[in-house]
Structures are given as C-alpha cells and as structure tokens.
Amino acid sequence: MKIQEIREIIKLIDQSTLDEFLYESEGTKIKLKKNDKGSVSSTGFALESSVVAEQPIVVEEKQAQVSEAPKENVEKKVEEVAAETSLHKITSPMVGTFYQSSSPEADAYVQVGTKVSSDSIVCIVEAMKLFNEIEAEVNGEVVEILVKDGQLVEYGQPLFLVKEV
C-alpha cells in the first residue's frame, strides 16, 4: 500500500462518523482511531508488516497538530479576489490529486490566458486510481491557476479563477 493511499484513507476516515477503522491485506495492517475531538489520533495510527521479518514491524507515525490557519487565509484571499472582480471559481468536486495534463509528457489542458467554454476540460483530479476530467462549467478566460501539478486537493477547493465572458 502506498503512502498516498494511506493519506487518502486517513482523510476519508477523518471526514466520516467512524471512530475506528481496521484494514488488513497481504501482511499489512492499518488501524486508525479518532480522538475525542473527531480527528485521527496520531497515537492510534500504526503500520504493521510481516513480509520480511518473522515478527511484525511496527511503525508509529507521530503527527503534530497542523493549524488550518494558512489554508483558511488562502481561501479568504481567493474569496476576496473572486468577489472583487466577479470571477468564477472552478472547484474540485472531490478529494484527490490535481493534474494539469493527461500525462507527464502532454501539454497542460489550460494556462493563464486560455479561453475556455463550459465543456472544456481544464484538469484531471485522480481519486483512488480513477482519473476524473474536470470541465470549466463557464465560458471565459483562465485568469489564475490556484494549485500546482501533483498537489493534493480537497473537496470544494478552488482550482482556477475564470473571467466570464
């Protein structure tokens, strides 16, 4: 199991009403528990693997509580800019990984200044090995790209600002 998949599982459990989650597959065991505040407990996260060793290898990941203030500040700034200039925000419909093109060798779907129509594909959001094409939803011109290629995005996170025509 890849770290990316584990991170996505952690996010899904954190957003759900589940208090405890246990996953076992091919010698790998993941056990997640939420603390009283509703977020995934850093002490409840452990990976156990017995692929090579006779005894399970236990890796405990200690995570500091990360403040959401920087993310909130960015979102407030995006909201202010969009409100001031009446720009349309194209948001992520799901949690996943943002890609600007269909493959690493291909050109980006859009760049700043690209004219788009409502059915133009602007990016791909990959979630659980499924590549979802995201459409512009409006006719206009891309003014700003708010995320970087390969960045993890949240549900509802603004990806692009488009000046409607």
C-alpha positions in Angstrom: 0.0 0.0 0.0 1.4 3.4 -1.0 1.7 6.4 1.3 -0.7 8.3 -0.9 -3.4 5.7 -0.5 -2.9 5.7 3.3 -3.2 9.5 3.4 -6.5 9.3 1.4 -7.8 6.7 3.8 -6.9 8.9 6.8 -8.7 11.9 5.2 -11.8 9.8 4.5 -11.9 8.4 8.0 -11.4 11.9 9.4 -14.4 13.2 7.5 -16.6 10.3 8.3 -18.5 9.4 11.5 -16.4 6.3 12.1 -14.5 6.1 15.4 -12.2 3.2 14.4 -11.0 1.6 11.2 -9.0 -1.6 10.7 -7.6 -2.7 7.3 -5.6 -5.9 6.7 -4.1 -7.1 3.4 -1.1 -9.2 2.5 0.7 -8.8 5.8 -0.1 -5.1 6.1 -2.3 -3.9 8.9 -3.6 -0.4 9.3 -5.6 0.6 12.4 -6.9 4.2 12.7 -8.7 5.6 15.7 -10.2 9.1 16.2 -9.6 11.0 19.3 -12.4 12.8 21.2 -12.1 15.9 19.0 -13.1 13.9 15.9 -9.7 13.9 14.1 -7.5 10.9 13.5 -5.3 10.2 16.5 -1.6 10.3 16.0 -1.0 7.6 18.6 -3.7 5.4 17.0 -2.0 5.2 13.7 0.3 2.2 13.2 1.5 0.1 10.3 2.4 -3.5 10.9 4.1 -5.6 8.3 5.4 -9.2 8.5 6.5 -9.5 4.9 10.3 -9.9 5.6 10.7 -10.3 9.3 9.3 -13.1 11.5 7.9 -10.6 13.9 5.7 -7.7 12.7 7.5 -4.4 12.2 5.6 -1.6 13.9 6.0 1.9 12.7 4.3 4.6 14.6 3.8 8.0 13.0 3.8 11.0 15.3 2.0 13.9 13.8 1.9 17.4 15.1 -1.4 19.1 15.0 -1.3 21.3 11.9 -3.0 24.6 12.1 -5.6 25.2 9.4 -4.9 29.0 9.5 -2.7 29.2 6.4 -5.2 27.3 4.3 -8.0 29.5 5.6 -6.0 32.6 4.8 -5.5 31.4 1.2 -9.2 30.6 0.9 -10.2 34.0 2.3 -7.8 35.7 -0.2 -9.3 33.7 -3.1 -12.8 34.6 -1.9 -11.9 38.3 -1.7 -10.3 38.4 -5.2 -13.2 36.5 -6.8 -15.8 38.8 -5.1 -13.9 42.0 -6.2 -13.5 41.0 -9.8 -16.6 38.8 -10.2 -14.5 35.8 -11.3 -15.9 32.3 -11.4 -14.2 29.7 -9.3 -13.7 26.2 -10.7 -13.6 24.0 -7.6 -12.6 20.4 -7.0 -15.6 18.0 -6.9 -13.7 15.5 -4.8 -10.6 14.8 -2.7 -7.7 13.7 -4.9 -4.6 14.7 -6.8 -4.6 17.6 -9.3 -3.0 17.1 -12.7 -2.8 19.8 -15.4 -2.4 17.3 -18.2 -3.4 13.8 -19.3 0.2 12.6 -19.0 3.6 14.0 -17.8 4.7 14.4 -21.4 1.5 16.2 -22.6 0.9 19.9 -22.6 -1.4 21.3 -19.8 -5.1 21.5 -20.7 -5.1 25.2 -19.8 -2.8 28.0 -18.9 -3.4 31.6 -17.7 -5.0 33.4 -20.6 -6.5 30.3 -22.2 -10.1 30.8 -23.5 -12.5 28.0 -22.2 -16.0 27.0 -22.9 -18.4 25.4 -20.5 -17.5 21.9 -21.7 -13.7 22.5 -21.9 -11.6 20.1 -19.9 -9.3 22.2 -17.6 -7.6 19.4 -15.5 -7.8 15.9 -14.1 -8.4 15.0 -10.4 -7.3 11.5 -9.6 -9.0 9.7 -6.8 -8.5 6.0 -6.0 -6.9 5.3 -9.3 -9.7 6.9 -11.3 -8.9 9.9 -13.4 -11.8 12.4 -13.4 -11.8 15.1 -16.1 -12.9 18.5 -14.7 -14.8 20.8 -17.0 -14.8 24.7 -16.9 -18.5 25.0 -16.4 -18.5 28.6 -17.8 -17.3 30.4 -20.9 -14.4 32.7 -20.3 -10.7 33.1 -19.8 -8.5 31.5 -17.2 -7.1 34.2 -15.0 -5.3 32.2 -12.3 -4.3 28.6 -11.6 -4.6 28.2 -7.8 -2.9 24.8 -7.4 0.3 23.1 -8.6 0.5 19.9 -10.7 0.5 16.8 -8.5 -0.9 18.7 -5.5 -3.5 17.1 -3.2 -6.8 18.9 -3.3 -9.8 18.8 -1.1 -13.5 18.7 -1.9 -14.7 22.2 -2.8 -11.1 23.7 -3.0 -10.8 26.4 -5.7 -8.6 25.2 -8.6 -8.9 28.0 -11.2 -10.3 31.6 -11.4 -12.1 32.3 -14.7 -13.2 35.7 -16.0 -16.6 35.0 -17.6 -17.4 36.5 -21.0 
